[in-house]
Amino acid sequence: MLLFDATHTSHTAAQTGIQRVCRALFAELSSRREAAPVCYDPHLIGWRPLVAGELAVLGDRSGGMGKSRGAKWTFSQKITGASRRLLKAKPALPKATGLICPELFSAKVGARLPELLQTVTGPRVAIFHDAIPLKFPELTAPGNVARFPVYLRELLLFDGVAAVSADSAASLRDYWRWLGVEQAPPVHAISLGLDSPIVPTVGATKVLASSLPRILSVGTIEGRKNHLALLEACESLWREGFVFELELIGLARPDTAAPALEKMAALRASGRSLVYHGSASEASLHKAYARAAFTVYPSIIEGFGLPVLESLQYGKPCVCSARGALGESACDGGCLALDSVDAISLAAAIRRLLSNFGELAELATAAQQRKFKTWSEFASEMTAWMHSLTRRG
């Protein structure tokens, strides 16, 4: 049995990339009866198993309609935790032979990690998603930037770290090397899995030939996702006379989303065909992929970039960066990968695909010929690697 830290995901309806990974991996391990989900309860001031309501939140992969990515604790949870603390009635954790921490843990969780690490007899593994706060602090919330160096040191407590891409793995190794760490835990790149398509798809060229072809962009609205450049690119194409609808899906971060949100409002006010849904359910997300002609993922940097591969899985070409982890996803075909994702480059790429049925069809064929890892395969690869690790002191 593996302890599975779901402190944050069990208390939020958000479906950010990390939450989707956490929920998908837990669902797979749970189906095999290999996962015992736990959380750090700040009101109990200790670790405990999840209760029914938290399990329901963790297991809800169809949601995504939350307005905030933050964790929310109910009044009942707060009272119960505080009461148990005062009565010294902390619930016992189940016996386990391993531990998986799939989230970017907070300062409170990080400070109590040693307690959790000591409860298991076997390997303890964290999932590392990206080094974005380190590489692009100007595009990251100040609180995350301040917290991140401590988080990277806390990862040294584990027996191994599974990075979601080769780029993320290299970033973590390089940082520890720069710190002068001599005996760092092994870092192994394990690319993420995907859900199987759940709705019928319409061919990319057929959608493009419609009276109002739709271009889709999926991703949290925040500075590093570069939506402002995408909006400026589309604005220039609309002015040139191109006819298309831009659909955006993603929760807006209050700290860095304002410029993009203001631009969206201005474009809609001027009569442009732009639809913004905010967050969306899993079913709505997959329907959006199915009806799109192609997608654009304008992000400057990612640890993995699930929307790129999800688009390709539906046979829909994706315009994205050719650099870092996104380049890893794009290199096997189906993408129009760009050296730069500035507004001019994005406009040129979108213009090409709107104007050239042949190129779009070739990219769609390349996407359809790719093989994508399932979450079952990801979970198997993760647990097999865990069993190969030696427990560190």
N, C-alpha and C positions, 0 to 999 in steps of 0.2 A: 504494500500500500504506500502511495506517495502523498505526502501533505502538499496541498495546492494553495498558495497564498492568493486569495482573491479579495483582499481588503478593500480596494477601491471599486473594482468592477461589481462587487455584490452590493454596492450602495449608490449606483448611478444608472440611469437609463440611457446614457450617451452610448453611441456606437462609434467612437473614434477608432483609429487603427489598432491601438493597444487593446482597447476593450473587445474588439472583434477577434483579435488573436486569442485573448484570454478566454473568451466564451467558447470559441471553436475548439481550442485545445482541451478545455475542461469537458465539453460535451463528448469528445472522443474518448478521453481517459475514463470518464464516468460510465460510458457505455461498456467499457471493459472492466468496470469495477476496480479501477486502479487509482482513483483520486479521492482523497478526503479533504474537502475544501475548508480552509480556516481563514480567520481574519484577525488583525490586531484591533482590539476594541479600546478606543481611547478613554472610554468612560469606565470600563473595567480596569484599564491600565494593564492589559495582558492579552495573550493570545487565546483564542477559543474556536471551537467548531462553528460553522455557520448554522443558523436556525432557518426555519421554513421560509420566512419572508425573504431572507437574503439569498437562499438557494433559488427562489423563484426569479429574483432580479438577475442573478448570475446566469441562470439558464435561459433567459429570455433573449433569443437571437432574432426574434421577429420585430423587436421594438425599434428604438432609435429616435423616438419622438421627444426625448428630453430636451429641455431648453438650456441645460448647463452640463458641462462635463465634470463638474465637481461632485464629490461624494456627499450624500445626504443621509443623515441618521435620524430616524423617527424618534418622537418623544418617548415612545415605549422602549425603544432600544437604549436610549440614553438612561432612562430610569432603571431598567433592568441591569445594565452594566454597572451603574453607580451603586445599586443595592447589593449586587454580588461582591463588589469591591469592599463595601463596608462590612458585609457579613463574612468576608473571606471565603467565599463560595465560588471560586473560579472553576469553570468546567475543565475537565481534563482533556488534553488532546489525544487523539487515537494514536496507537503505536504505529510507527511508520519506518520504512527502510529507505526513504528518500524524500527529497523536497524539491519542488519547482516553484520559483518566484517569477511569474511571467509579466509582472507590472513594473512600471517605473515608480518605486516606492517613495513615500514622503519622508520628511525628516523624522516624524514621530515613529514611523514604521522602521526606518533605518536604525534608529537608536535602540530599538528592541529586537533587532535581528539576532543578536547572539543567543537570546533566550530560545528563539525558534530553531536556530541551527543546532542547538544542543539536544533537541528532543528526538532527532532522528539518528538512526545507526548507520545509514548508508550515505551515498553521494547527495550533495546539495548543489542545485543548479539554478542560476538566474538566466533569464532571457534578456539580452541587450538589444535594444531597438535602433538607437542612433546616437550620434555625437553632435547633433545640431546645435544645442546650446553652447557647445565648445567652439564649433566652427563658425557659426553665424549668431553671435550674441546680440547683434543689432536687430535681428529678426525674431528674437525670442523674448518672452516675458521676463522682466528683470528678476522676479522671484525664482524662476527656473534656472536662470544663468547663475545666480548666487548659490543655489542648492547643488548644482550639477557636479562640481569637483568633489564634494563630499560623497555624493552618490557613487562616483567612479571609484573612490577609495573603498566604499562599503562592498563593492563587488569583489574585492580581494578576499573577502571572508568565505567565498563559496569555493567548492571543489572544482567547478567548471562554469564557464559562461557560454551560452549558446547565442551567437549573434545571428540576426535574421538575414544578413547578407555578408558577402566577402568584404565589401566596403566598410560596413560597421565593425566587423571583426578587426580589420586593419587599423581603424581609428582607435579602438580600445587598446590594442597592443601597443600602438605608437605612443599613446598617452602614458601608459604604465612605464614604457621604456624611458620616456622623457622624465618621469618622476624618479627614475632610478630603482624601480622595483626589481628585485633579483629573483624572487620565487613567486611569480604571478601564476594564478590558476590557468589551465589551458582554455583557450578561446577557440570555439569551433563554429564555423558558419553552417547554418541549417536554414535553407530558404523555406518560406512559409507555404502552407497549403491553401487550397481554394475550395469553396463550396461548388457543388455541381449546379449548372444552370437550372433554374426552377420555372422559367417561362419560355414559351417558344420565341425564337428570334426571327427577325426580318433581315434579309440580306442587305449589306451595306449599300450596294449600288442601287437597289430598289428603293431604299429610303432616300438616297441622294436624289433620285429622279422624281421624288414627290414634289408637290407644289411648294412645300415649306420644309425642306430637309432640316433635321435637328442635330445640333452638335452638343454633346454632353460633356460636362466637367464635374467630376466628383472629388470632393476633398474639403476638409475643414477650411473655412474662410479665415485666413491669417496671413501675416506678412510673408513668410517664407514660401507659402503656396503660390504666390505671384499672380493672384487673380487680377490685380490691377493691370498688369501687362496684357493679360488675355482680353480684358474688357476694352482696352485701348486698341488692341489688334482688331477685334470684332467691329468696333466703332469705325475704324478706317475702311473696313470691307463693306459695311453697310453704306457708307458714303460713296463708295465706288459703284454701288448698285447691286451688290450680291444680296440674294434673298435667302435667308436661313433663320432658324430660331436657335438661340443659345439657352441651354438649360443647365443650371447650376444646383448641385446638391451638396450640403455640408453645413455643419454647425458653425456659427460665427464666434470667434474668440473676441471677447470684449476689449482685450488689450491691443490687438493689432489689426482688427478687421475693418475699422472705421473707414479708411480710404476706399476700399473695395465696395463696401456697402453704400457709401455716398455716390460712387460712380454708377452702381447698379440703379439706384433711385433716379439719377439724372437721365440715364439711358431709357429707362421705362417711361419717364415723364415726357421724353421726346418722341415716344411712339415706337421705339425699337422692340423687336421681338426677343425679349429676354424674360426668362422664367427662373425665379429663385425659390426653392422650396424650404430652405433651412435643412434641418435634419429630416431623415426619411426612414421608413421601415425597411426591413430587408427585402420584403416583397416588392415595394415600390422602387427600391434601388435596382433590382434586377429587371423590372419592367422598363426602367429608363434605359438600361444598357441595351435591351432587346430592340427598342424602337429608334435608337440613335443611328445616324449614318456613320459617324466616327466620334471619337472622344479626344479631348485635349486635357493633358495633365501638366499644367504649366509650372509645377513646383521647381524651385531652385535646387533643393536638396531633400533627400529622403533616406530613411534607414532601409526601406524596402519598396514601398509604393504599390500596395494592393490594387488600387484602381486601374493601374496599367494592365496587369495580368487578368483582372476580371473583365476588362473590356475585350482583350484578345480572346478570352475564353468564349465570349459571345460572337466571335468572328468579326469584331469591330476594330478597325485600325485605331491606333492611338498616337497622337503627337505628344512627344515628351522630350525631356533632356537626355542626351547621350552620355551624361557624366555620372559617376558614382554608382550607387545602387540602382538607379533608374536605367543606366546603361546596361547593367547586368540583366535586367528584365527585358530590355529592348533588343538585345543582341541576337536572339534566336528567331527574329522575324515578326512581321506584323505591325511594326512601329515606324513612324517617320521621326527618327531621333535627331535632335538638333544640338549643335555645339553651344548655342546660346538660346535662352528662352526669353529674350527681350521682346517687346511689342512688335518690332519690325520683323524679326525672325518668325514669330508665331503667326503674324498676318500672312507672310509668304507661304508658310506651310499649309495653313487653312485654305488659302487661295488655290494652291496646287490641288488639294483634294476635292475642293468644290468644283474645280474646272476640269478635272481629269478622271473620268470614270475608269479608264484602264488602270491607272496607278492605284486607285482606291480598291479595285477588284483584285489586283495582285497582292496588295497588303492584306486584304481580307482573306484571301486564299492561304497566304503564309500564316496568318493567325490561326486559321482552322486546322492547319497541319501540325500545330504545336501540341505537345503533351504537357499537361499541367499536373503538378503534385496535388494530391488530395490531403485533407486534414488527417485522415487515417494514416497516410504515409508519413506525414510530418510527425505525428505522435509516435509512430513506430521508430522513426529515425532518432527522435529525441530520447526515448527511453533506452534504445540500444546503446546510444552514445553514453548516457548516464551510467549504465551498468559497466562500461569500460573504464570509468574513472576510479582513481585511487583517492580515498578520503584523506584530506590534508589536515594537518594539526591545527 
